[in-house]
Amino acid sequence: MSDTSSGEVEANLKPIQFDAKKIKDVTWNGQMQITYDDEDPGEHFEKIRNMQIRDDDVILCTYPKSGTHWMWRILDMVTHKTDQYGDRFIDHGMIDLQRIERVGNIDSPRVLTTHLPLTSLPNQVKDKRTKIVHVYRNPKAVLVSMFFQQKTSIRMPDITLDKLEEMFCAEKGFHRNWFCWMDEVAIFAKNNPDVPVFHHSADSIQTLASFLGVDVSRTLLEQIAEAVTFKKQEEEECKRAAPCSNSSRFYRKDFYKWFDHPANMPSQEPMIANGKSKCDDNLKPVFIYPNEIRFGQWRGMTLPMHDEDVETHFEKVMNMRLRDDDVILCSYPKSGI
């Protein structure tokens, strides 16, 4: 199945796999983005805004180094109801890099992938209520993973971690930076409540399949879970990738061992919180692990939350009952709390 994108799709324009050595950094809309061929970045990103979206499309939207390849493989297997590695590649539907004319020639169902923020997705996403899967990851893990990818690339082989951190946090850094990118996730969700967005950090494949509306058996779910382990994916992608693609560089998940000092290790201990405002013997403080935290917009701020709507929770915080002997510890994050 193919469709038109500004009337320019040609049958011989098949999606291609990328040569990592030809990926280039460009500046678009005040942000550092990546592009592949000689197409003008402004024209390319304008085509993304105006591209045709199909009713059964799924869009995987992630900040770089947040588990994109892993989640794409899960989505590909779930939507095609198989645990087999077929002839489909994440590169084919990577709209940031792939010519939109080529994306139009991908057979349905398509899993389109992008590192663009949700506010820069195709216009038709809002009208068609396209299902979006957003994957997020601890920003420290993102930074370290990005550092080692750049060290093995030809784009920034001499980059230092300090310099990359500076670029990572800059307002006009990589894809505007992780924090602004997450702000735009919250803004999009607030402005487009009818567009279904699945925020994924540690949910099950069953939950994901339910969100996609795909009926899959328990046996197939278990087979997919086994097929998408990092070890299995790395083995398969290395066998299937083009010689120049250096696919294995995307599967470094053991980043913790690269920290030199224990003080720099991301905490593996659960944080304690009481997410409810009413006293109830059954409502005990719960353990919250970092990968369970999600983010939302409240009064112009991006704030973390666990199991409750962000606006509802912080309104409860504002109106909660304080005791005479309460002490409140108030700190900016990472300030020694």
KADA-V44606 format. One record per helix or strand of 2 or more residues. SS is the DSSP state (H for helix, E for strand). FROM is the first residue (numbers start at 0). TO is the last residue. Records with the same first field share a line. If there is no record, write none. Layout:
# KADA-V44606
SS->FROM-TO ; FROM-TO
This chain:
# KADA-V44606
H->19-21 ; 40-49 ; 67-78 ; 89-92 ; 99-102 ; 117-119 ; 123-127 ; 138-150 ; 160-168 ; 177-190 ; 204-211 ; 217-226 ; 229-239 ; 246-249 ; 254-257 ; 261-263 ; 289-291 ; 309-317
E->23-27 ; 30-34 ; 57-61 ; 110-113 ; 130-134 ; 196-199 ; 270-272 ; 285-287 ; 293-297 ; 300-304
